[in-house]
């Protein structure tokens, strides 16, 4: 029993389990979209392939963790998980009203607060660079229909 408990607490096994669950969940959600073919990809093609790859990677990690348990997982840092989850929710809720640039900026800053190595200036520089890059790539180059600065900030 001690060996089984050791396997179930292995970082590799638990990481692999998380990847398998994430892959299976993504696969289940992508089933509603047409996959198309490799030559003519539909909206479900990439999520389905990615889901399968993530699940396969997870299975490999689980097997590795079962064969050689290695380092044991510690307790989950709930406050950090909560802060990062909050950052993602804020991004999703803020995207339309305040725009992509400010939403990305907030996402990066809030997520960085979860790190022990948080430093304000590098975080602000990274957040600014990512906000500008995402705005250029997604809005200017790819034509994604999301405002760079939303109506709350005087944008469209």
N, C-alpha and C positions, 0 to 999 in steps of 0.2 A: 504493500500500500504506500510505503514511503517513496518508492520509485515513481508510482503513478502520480502522487502529489507533486513530486519534483518536476515531472514532465509538464503537468498542468500549470505550474507557476513559472515555467521557463519563458524568458522574454521572446525567444524565437517562436515558441508554440503559440503564445498569446498574440504576438504580432501577426503570425500567419492566420490565426483564427479571425482576427479583425479584418485582414485582407480578404479572406474567403467570404465572410459575411458581407463586406462592402461590394465585392465582385458579384455575389449572388443577388444582392439587393439592386444593384445597377442593372444587371441582366434582366431581372424581373420588371423593372421600370421601363427598360428600353424595348420590351416586347410589343408595346403598343405602336411603335414606329416601324415603318417599312425599312428593312435592311438594304434592299436593292442588291446589286452585285458589286464585285470588286471593280468592274469597269464603269458602272453607273451607280455610285453609292447613294443610298437613301439616307434619311435622317437617323435611322437606327443602326447603320453600319458601324460607325466609329464607337458609339457607346457599347454596342454588343461585343465588338472585338476587344475593347479596353477592359470591359467587365470580365471577359474570359481570361485575359492575360493577368489581371489583378488576382482573380481567384486561383489561377494556376501558380502564381508566385506565392500566394498564401499557403497553398497546399504543400509546396516545396519547403517553405519555412516551418510548417507544422511537422513535417516528416523529419526535418533536421532537428527540431526541438525535441521530438520524441526519441530520436536515435541518440543524441547527445544533448541533454537538457541545458547545460551551460549556466549562464548567469540567471538568477531568479529575479522575477519582476518585483518591484517594490509596490508601495501603495500608490493609488492614482491621485495626482495632484488636482483635486476637484476644483479649487479656486482658479487654477490656470486653464483647465478645460472650460470652465464657465466663462472666463474672460475671452478666450478665443472664440467660443460659441457666440458670445454677445457681439464680438466684432463682426462675425459673419451675418448675424441678424441685423445689426445696424447697417451694414453694407446693403443688404437686400431691401430694407425699408427706406433707406435714404437715397437709393439710386435714382429714382424718378424725380423726387422733389428737389434734391440738391445737386444731382448730376454725378457723372462718372468720376471726374477728377477729385472732388471732395470726398466722395464715398470711398474711393481707393485710399486716399490719404488717411481717412479715419480708420479704415480696416487695418492698415499697416501699423498705425500708432497704437491702437487698442491691442492688437495682437502682440506687439513688441513689449507691452507692459507686462506680459506673462513671463518674460524671460528674466532670469537672475542677472543677466549681463546687459540689461536695458541701460542705454545712455541716450539722453535726449537729442543732442545734436546729430549723431549718426542716424538716429531713427527719423528725425525730421527731414534730413537729406534723402534718405532712402524713400520715405513716403512721398516726397516731392518728385523724385526721379520716376518712381513707379506711376504716380498719378499722371505725369506728363507722357510717359511711355505708353500707358494703357489708352490714354486719350488719342494719341497719334495712331497707334496700331489699330484699335478697335473702331474708332469713329472716323478718322481721316482716311486710313488705308483700306480697312475692311468694310466700311460703310454701315456698321452696326447702328441701328436706329435708337440711340440712347443719347440724351443731352450731356455735353461735357460739363456745363453748368446748368442746373435745373431752374425751374420757375421761381423757387424760393430765393435764388441768387440772381434773378434778373435774366436768366437764360430763356431759351425757347421752351 
